[in-house]
Amino acid sequence: MESSKNNVNKLLGDKTKIEKEIEQIQSDCSHKSKSLKQTQRDIRWHCDECKQVLGYASQTDLDEFFNRN
C-alpha cells in the first residue's frame, strides 16, 4: 500500500513539473501559426507549435470552418 502511495506522489510531482515546463514553452512561443480545433464543447484557436489555446472562434471563423470541412 505504501508503495502505491509513493508512486502516486512521484507521478503527481512529475505532472506538476511537466505542466510548468509546458507553461514556460507556451509563454515563450510567438504563436505565429494557429488553427481551429474542435473539442467536445466548442471550437477554439490553438497555436500549431505549442498547442496553447489562443481564444474562441468568431461566428465568421465558424462559418468558414464548417464550409471547409
N, C-alpha and C positions, 0 to 999 in steps of 0.2 A: 504494500500500500504506500509506504513512504517513497519507494522508487517512482511510482506513478506521480506522486505529488512533486517530487524533484524534477521529473521530466516535464511536467506541465509548467512549472515555474521557469525552467530553462527555455522552453518554447515561447512562453509569454515574453520573456526578456528578449529573445531573438526577434520576435514580432515587433516589439517596440523599437528595437534598433533598426530593423528594416524599414519601418514606417518613417522614421526620422531621416534615413538615407533617401527614401523616395521623396519626401518633403523637400529636402535640400536640392535634389536634382530638378524637381519641378520649379523650385524657386529660381534656380539659375538658368532655366530654359527660356529662350526668347519666343517660343511658340510661333515660329514662322509659318508652319503648315498646320491647318486644322481641318477637321471633317466632322460631319454629323454622325452620331452613333445613337441607335435606338436601344433603349433599355426596356424593362417590363413596365415602367411607369411613364417615361417621357422620351423626348429626343433632345439631345444636348450637343453642343460643340465640344470636341475633345482635341487636345494637341496630339498630332500624329507622332511626335517624338517622345514626349514624356508621359502621355496619356492623361494629363490633368484635365479635369472638367473646366471649361472656359466660360460656359454660360448656356442659357436656354436658347432654343431656336425660335426665331420670329415666325409669324404667320407666313411671310414670303418665303423664308427658308423651308418651312414645312411643305408649302405648295411645290416648290422646286424639288425637294427631297422625294416626295411621293410621285411626282411626274416622271422623275428619272428612274425610279425603281419599278 
